[in-house]
Each structure stands twice: as C-alpha cells, then as structure tokens.
Amino acid sequence: MIDALLDLAELIAAFAGGAFGAALGPLPAFIFTGFLVIAGEAATLVDPEAAAITDSVAFGPPFSPAISFAGGVAATAYAARRGYIDADFDYHQAKNIAYALGTKPDVLAVGGAFGILGYWLQTVSAELAMPYDPIAMGVVLSALAHRLILGYSVIGTVRGSSILDMSPFEDGERRVIGEPATDGGKAQVIAESDADQRGRLVVEPWLGHQYRWGHVAMIGLTAGILGAYVALATGSAFLGFGISAASLIFLNCGVEQIPVTHHITLPASTAALAVTAEGDALIAGASTEVALVVGLTFGVACALFGELFQRVFYAHGDTHWDPPAAGIVFGTFLVALLYAVGVFPDTAWVPFF
C-alpha cells in the first residue's frame, strides 16, 4: 500500500487533477467525469482492453471525483474564505460549486493539495478492500477535511426547530443584521460580527427542488429502475452513473428542476448486477424483474439517505459536503453487508476485504 500512496507519477497527476477541478469548478469537472464514464463504458463493451478510459482517467487522477471534484470543492471553500468569489448566489459562496475558479495560483494550489489528499483517501480504502465505494468515501472524507483545515464548522449553526427542519427555507427566512426585515418575508437577526452572512437563507437545502421526502423517494424509485435496467442490459455497473453525472450539464447551465441521480443509479446498478449472480445466497440468479425491484429499492434507500445527510451536514453548514457521495457510500456498503450475511451472492464490483 505504501508504494501506491507514494507513486510519484500518480501524485503529480492527482495534483493536476485537483487543480484542474478547481479551475473548471467542481460541478463542471464532475460532469466531465460523467462523459468520460459513458465513453469508457461504451468503448469497453466493444473492446474490453478499453477499460483504462474508465479506470485510469474517469476514476483515476485526472477526473476521479475524490480528486478533481473534491479538490475543486476545497478550493471553492478556500476562495470563498479569501473573498475571491463575488457571484449572485443565495447560499454561502463556498457552496457555489458551479463557479469556475479560473487561474489564481493559490486557489489552484489548494485544489491540487486536496487532489493529492483525495488520491490518498481513495487509495487507502481500495488497498484495504474496504466494503464501500472508495472514491465516494474519498469525497466524503475530503469535505470533512476541508471544513476542519479551513476553519469552517463541521455542521454549522442549526436554525429551525430541529436539524432536519427545512421549513425556514420554505418560509423564505433570511439572515439580517439588526431589525428583522419588514418586506413580508421572515428574517433571523444575526450579530454585527457575522456581517458576511447578511442576506443568506437561514437554512440552505442542497437542492431547493429536491428535498421533500416524497419527491426524493419518487425520483429514487424512478432512477433506481433506470439504473438497474441499464446495468442489466449492458453488464456495466457504471454506465448509469455516467449518464446521471453527464445529465448535470443541464443543471450547471441553469435549467431548473434538473434532478441529481448518480447516487441513485450507481447503487441500483450495482445491486441489480449482484443479485443476478449465481450462488447459494437468499437472492441469487435473480430474474430481470426481481433485479429491477432490488434496484428500485436501493434507489429509494440511497436517495433518502442522501437527503438525510444533506439535512445534517449541508443545510446548516457553509461549504459543500456532497450528499450523493454519502448516498453512494451507504448504498455500496449495504451491498457488501447483504453479501456478508448471505442475502446477495456477490458484491458486483464493491470491494470486500
């Protein structure tokens, strides 16, 4: 494992990947990952030797989400702390992951440094064969690291009746200094020392169009079925993920109501392939219909877990802590767990000790 962690070529490439993710902006960089996965998986269906496009480029140092996306997220948090971002954005600027950070040397250096951190986090999980997606866990842990290192609160200040309460967002409550606003909207008074918080929403859900439990469950069901079907039709656990990630180009371009689904399609695809494997597990050699039901179940579960994660770690904080990455860690761990207890005959691609 030490050799992998200290692979100089990989470290240099990871630095460049993190810096490039910062330059493009985290979300645009992740969208590139999606297109590369589509290209790689399509090429692999024609020629198995083409797997390097997915394995070494899309999920390697250039565009692994643990490297380019997470590096870009950390750089965005740094740039916001330095006052470099001045965009029309309702949330804290450190959450503005669609914003391209350009060419500032210090910003790109931070992105590169966190790219290396992401490479190490991803590699450690993979080398130890931990039972979850090592890339998604890298994204989750990198976000925790950037909050701690850059001086942001891990959870933030909870405003509302509970940590899960989104009603302040629904009521349009904003943070003001001094007297509450009198324009008909609700407001929450903040101290003069928090002047940089003026105008922000009191609670900031990850997606203002995708946070109600019923809505989240429904998109989980729908995308779960689609992810499972794509996997069963092609044999690829990752093609559905690539399609979901690439679809975010519309969200990045400002098209309203675009759902985020890669944390749904990847676990659903993985679970569907796992249950179709032969074996003596409780669910083995499953038919297409059974696999689709398993896929939709995973889709709903991971969508809801992602929403739970955002309510705890995103909505009250100041930086982007990726709910889909957490949903993928949860879903892939669940696949491994069900394999360990004899429900699934296989884990598909998920490592297992």
Buried (B, 14 or more C-beta within 10 A) or exposed (E): EEEEEEBEEBBEBBBBBBBBBBBBBBBBBBBBBBBBBBBBBBBBEEEEEBEEBBEBBBBBBBBBBBBBBBBBBBBBBBBBBEEBBEEEBEBBBBBBBBBBBEEBEEBBBBBBBBBBBBBBBBBBBBBEEBBBBBBBBBBBBBBEBBBEBBEBEEBBEBBBEEBEBBEBBEBEBBBBBEEEBEEEEEBBEBEEEEEEBEEBBBBBBBBBEBBEEEBBBBBBBBBBBBBBBBBBEBEBBBBBBBBBBBBBBEBBEEEEEBBBBBBBBBBBBBBBBBBBBEBEBEBBEBEEEBBBBBBBBBBBBBBBBBBBBBBBBBBBBBBBBBBBBBBBBBBBBBBBBBBEEEBBBBBBBBBBE
